[in-house]
């Protein structure tokens, strides 16, 4: 392990002054950390303000660009430190950068032999979590769960989940980012027969409880699998999905929502006991669930893109032991990106494969499709099959599939071929403010993150930092 000494941090010391300055000057925006998967609250939403409504002709200024190892893991930021989990050669590495000097402050790693069976990249999929007490939690493609010290990268504890639990081989490696809440770390291990979810002591790594599996799925009749017999649990059943657990409060009581491979499970977060579950899985084996449950007004949204699984909104009953189905439909078939919930509407990328990918606005209460957009500029038609150059330009000028975040009333949408657009939420139409070609190459499957006015994007081999703060060098209105 390499360790590079750093100067003392002064961010917390100047925080009261920063708050005072913000109160005095309404145009001053406050920096916000992005320390976990999908942002400060796990909603893909940033509270930062005073961000540009448009960019210079050349696009948002690139303030940082560096080559990195492979993977789909998004970086996380706390203070002036950015932590990235990636793979270099036959090692999964956790690297800590300075967000001001961009130098490597420390890096550490461990050997890996993971090979994606479908030919995708072999790097980690889960995003690092940085705690308030400066611990870094990472979860590798082979299930190596680590807790490190943010200050120097030293190892605090480690669990090799695939060795410690009976875990059937996943389709695309381990991809459910653990959830840290207080002293508990909730991890979707996917263990057989009843260790789909586990809770660990965040300080020591010791197991607190294990739950989900044969006990709650065996004998069930799968919803929407007409004519199928009750489930006969097999020891090779995969349990882990690519969605991360979500802690919410329903009827004044906490519930841990886990969108497993078989469907949605609600757990008591203290004991791990199953409160209720709802089968939600495509009929074919080669399929996954990959979006975090979305909670709004006491209701829960889940979705999948495989074989017309579509979406469903569930309303748990007051007893928190069962639920009512509000609607189910195909207006959204979300593969792996997180929807944005804005004013009672879901803005999300829908479609399983790149040619199917569209960005849609759907009403939460009814599932009604309001509009969809491919992301292509006005007037760009579908090219001829034999015009290969036109096809290339068309593919680069549209989203395909993608992911996005919300900040300062604007959506930052990244398509899988590197197209970045800035759009205003609008239930009547797709309202684009600006766009740029980031230069990142396919596949850009990692969601953007935002901290201190810098939008961080990554592809399979590049980390990019764009300055999206409100400056005087914007395009003329």
N, C-alpha and C positions, 0 to 999 in steps of 0.2 A: 504494500500500500504506500502511495506517495502522499505526503502532506506538505502543504505550502502555508507558512505562517501568514496570518492576516492581521490588519490593524483592528483595534477595538471598534465595535459598532456603535454608532451614535444616533441611530434612527429613533430608538425609543426615547432617548433623552430629549430630542428636539420635538417630539410629537405634540406636547401641549402648545408650543409656539406655533406649530404648523396649523393646529386647529384654530388658534386665535387669528392667524393670518387669513385663514379661509373665511372666517366670520367677517373680517374687515373688508376683504376683497372678494366679491361674489364670482369673479371670473377665475379665481384660483381653484384648481381641482386638487383633490386629495389622492395620494397614491394608495393603492389597495393591494394587499398580497393576494396571490392565487396559489394557495398552499396544498390543493387537493384536486382530485378528479372533478371536472366540471365546475371548478371555481369555489369561492368562499363558502357558499351554501349548497353546492352540488346542484345548481340550477342552470348553469351556463350563463349566469347574469353577473355583471360587474356593476358596482355602484360608482365607478369613476365617471367624472363629468368633464366638460370643457374639451371635448374631443372634436376633431375636424368633421365638417359636413361634406367636405370634398378634398381632393388631393391635388398636388401639382400634376402637370401633364405627364411627367415621368412616373407618377404613382407616389404612394406614401414613401417617404425617405427610408432607405435601408440603413439602419444604424449598426447592425450586427449580422454577420453571415459567417458561419463556420461549418466545416465538414464534421459529421458525427457518424457513429456506428449505426447499425440497422435496428429496426424495431418500429412499433406503433405507439409507444408510450409517450404521452404528452409530458412536457416539463412542468415543474411546480416552482413557485417563487415565494420566498419569505424574506422581507427586508431587501438587502442587496445580494441575496444568494439565490441562484437558480440551480435546481437539481434535475439531472437528466439520467434516466435509466436506459441503456442501450447495449448493443452487442458489438464487440470488436474481436474479430477472429473467433476463437473458441472460448471466449470469456464474456460473461455478462458484467458490465461495468456500471457503477453509479458514480457520476461525475458532478462535482459542484463548481459552478462558475460564479465569478463576480459579475453582477449585472451592470456595473459601472465601468470596470476595466476590461471585462470579458475574458480575463485570465482564468485558468483552472486553479482553484483553491485547494482541492484535493480530489482524489479518485481512488476507488477501491473496486474489487471485483472477485469473482469466483468462476471456476470452469463450468462450461455447459456443453452438452452434446445434442441439444435439441435440433431436430430437423422437422420442418413443417411438412406433413404428409401430402398436402395439396400444392406444394411448390411456392407458397408465399414466403415472406422473409422469416428468418429464424430468431429474430430479436424479441425482447420482452414486449408485452402488450399492455400491462398495467401501469398506471401513473403513480409516481411517488407521492406519499402523503407526509407533510411536514407538520409536526405538532406544535402547540404553543410552547412546550418546554424543550424545543429544539431537538426532537427526535425525527428521523427519517425512516419511513416504512416502505419497503419495496417488495414486489411479488413477481418473480421471474416466470418465464415461459414454461419451465419445468417444475414450478411450484415451490421454488426456494423463497421463503418468506424471511426477510431480514429487517432488523431494527438497528439503525446507525445513529451516531452522534453527528448532528448537523455541523458542529464546529470543526471537526477534524476527520470525519468519516470512520471513526473507530467503531468496531462491531460491539453492540450491546447484547443482542441475542439473535438466534437464527433457528428456524424450523424448516425441515425438508419435508413438506407436506405429502408429496407423492410416495415417500419412503415410510412415513409414519402412519398414513392412512391407506386403505385400499381404494385407489382412485383409478377408475377406467381411463384409458387414453382419450384425451379430448380431441375434437376435430382440428382445432387450430391453436393448440397450446393453451396455457392458463391465461384467462383474459378478464377476470372479474376483480376489479380493484377493491381491496379491503376498505371497510368503513371504520374510521376511528371516532369514538364518542366517549369522552371522558377517559376512564381507565380501561375501557373495553375496546378490543379490535375485533370487528366482525368479519369473518373470512369465509368465502364460498369455496370450500375445499373440494366438495364433490365426492366425499368418501362413502364407501359402501359399508354396511347396508343402511345406516342411519346417521351419517355424518356429512350430509350435504352442506350444512352450515355449522361453523364452530365459532365460539367466542373465546378470545384469548385475553389474558392480562397484558395490557399494553406495555407495562413496565418490565415484565419478566418473560413474557411469551408463554406462560403456563396456561393450559386449557381450563376454561371455566365450565363450558357446556358444549354438547354436540347434539344436533337435531336434523331432521328432515331426511326422508328416504322411504324405505320399504313400509314403515309403520303407517305413513299417511297416504301413499300412492297405491299400495297393493290392494287389489279388489275393487278399485274405483272404476266407474264407467267413464271413459274419456269424453268430455264435452265435444260435440261437433264431429265425433267419429261414429257416424250412424252405422248401427248394426255390428259394431265391434264388441267382443266379449269384455268382461271386467279385466282390469290390468293384472297380469301375472308377473310379478316383479322378478327380474333376472339379475344375477350377480354382476353382469357386465353392463347394466344400465348406467348411462352417463347421468350425472346429477348436475354438475356445474354448467352454468351458462356463461355468457359474456356480458351480463348485466351485473351491476354492483348493488349491494343492499342499500336500502333507504330507510332511515328512521323518521317516523312521522308521529303525529298525535291525532287520534280519532276519538271523538266523544270524550275528550279530556284524558285519554289513556295512551301511553306510547305503544306503537306497534312497529316491528321490524319487518319491512316488506322485502321479500327475496324472490326475484323473478328467475326461478330455476329452469332447468331444461324442460321439466314436465309442466311447469306453469308457475303461477303466483302463489306464494305461501306467506301468511302473516304469522309472525312469531311474537311471543312475549320476550322482549329484549333482555330481561333479567334472568329468565330460566331457560329460554329456548323452546318452551312448549308451543306446539302448533295450535293456533287459534282457529284458522280457516285456510282453505286453499281452493284454487280454481285452475283446473286443467287448461293449459294453453300451449299446444305444441302441434306443429305440422304433422300430417299423417306419415310422411316419408321420414326415414331415419336420418338422411343427410340434410339436417336442418338445425338451426340454432335460434335461441332467443338472445337478444343483445342490447336492448335499451333499458335504462333504469326506469322503474315505475315513476309516473308523474302524478302528484297529488294536488287536487284543487277542490276547494269547498267540500272537503270530506270524501271526495270521490277519487278513484284511482284509474289511470290510463296505462295500458300496456299494448304493445304492437310487435309484429314480426313481418318479414318480407317473404317468407317461404310458403309457396304453394297456397296462395290466397288465405293465409292466416288472418291478415288484416289487423284490425284493432278492436279493442273493447274497453268500455268504461264501466267500472263496478262501483256500487254504492254500498259499503258495509252497513249492516243494520246496527241499531243502537246496542244490541247485546254483544257486538264485536265477535260473534261466533259464526256469522254467515253474511251473505251479501245479496244485493239485487243488481241485475244487469240493466244498465241504462240504455246502452246501444252497442251494436257490433256492426262493423262495416269495413269496406275496402278503400275508403277515401284516403287513408294513410296505411301504407305497408312499409314500415320503417326497418331498414336493415341493421345499421349499427350506430347511427348518429343520434344525439339527444335532441328531442323537440324543444322549441322555445315556447313557453306558455306566456302569452301577452294578452291582457284584457279579455279573458275568456275565449281565446282562440289559440290553436296550436299551429305554429309555423315550423315546418319540418320537411326534410328530404325524404321522398317516398320512392321505392323501387329497389328490386333485389340486385340488378346488374346495371352496369354503366349506361347502356342504351335506354333503360327504363327510367333513369333517374330524373325526377322533377322536384321542384320546390313548391310546396303547397301550403295553403291556409285553410284550416278546417275548424269549424265551430265546435267548442268543447261540449256544449249541452246536447247537440243533436247529431254530431258526426257529419254535418253538411259541408261539402266542399265549396269553398268560396271562390278560389282561383288556383291556378297552377302556372308555373313559369319554368322554362328550361334554362334561362340565364343568357340566351343568345341575344345580341343587339337587335334592335328593331330593324326589320327588313331583311334579315338573314334567313333565307329559305333553306330547305333540306337539299343538299347537293346531289348531283347525279352519282349513281353507284360507281361509275367508271372514272369520275373526276377525283383522283386520289388526293391531290393537293387541296381541293376544296373540302374534301372529307376531313383531312387533317385540321384545317382551319376551323371547320365547324365543330369538331370535337374539342378543340382548345378554347373555343368561344362559348361553350356551354358548361353547365355544372356537372352533368353526370350525377353521381351521388356526391354527397358532401356533408359538411357540418358547420355549425355556426354558434355564435355567442351574441349576447345583447349587452350594450353599454351606451349610456347617454342617449337613450331613445333610438338607437340605431343598431341594425343587425350586421355583423361581420360574417359573411358567408364564403366558405372556402370550398371550391369544387375539387374533384379528385385529380384534375390535371393542372392545378395550380392557379386557376382563376379565382381572384378575390373580389367580391363586390361589397359595396356599402349600400344598405337598403333601409327604408323607413317602414316600420310595421304599419300596415294598412289593410283593413279587411275587405276593401273594395277592389284592390288591384296590387300587383307587384310594383312597388315604387323604388326604383333604383336611383341612388344618389351619385355613385361613382363606381369605377372598376379599375383593376390593374392586373396585368400578367406578372405574377410574382417571380417567374423564372423557375419555380419548383417543378419537378418532374413527377409524372404519374408513378405510383399512387400516393396522393396526399390524403391519407385516411385518418390523420390525427387532428382532433379538434383544436382550433386556435385557443390561446390563452392571452390574458391582458393584465399587465401590472405596470403602474406608474406611467401610463400613456404609451407603453410599448406593447405592440401586438406581436406575439411570438408564434411562428408557424414552423412546422417541421414536415419534411418528406422522409423517405427511407434513408437519406444520407446527408441531409442539410438542415441546419437550424438557422432560422431567419428572424431578425428583429426589425419591426417597422415602427417608425415614429408616427402615431396617429393623433397626437395632441393638436389642439387648435392653434395654428400659427398664422402668420400674415402672408405666407406664400401659397395660399390656396388658389384654385382656379377662380376666375371672375364669375360672379353669379350671372 
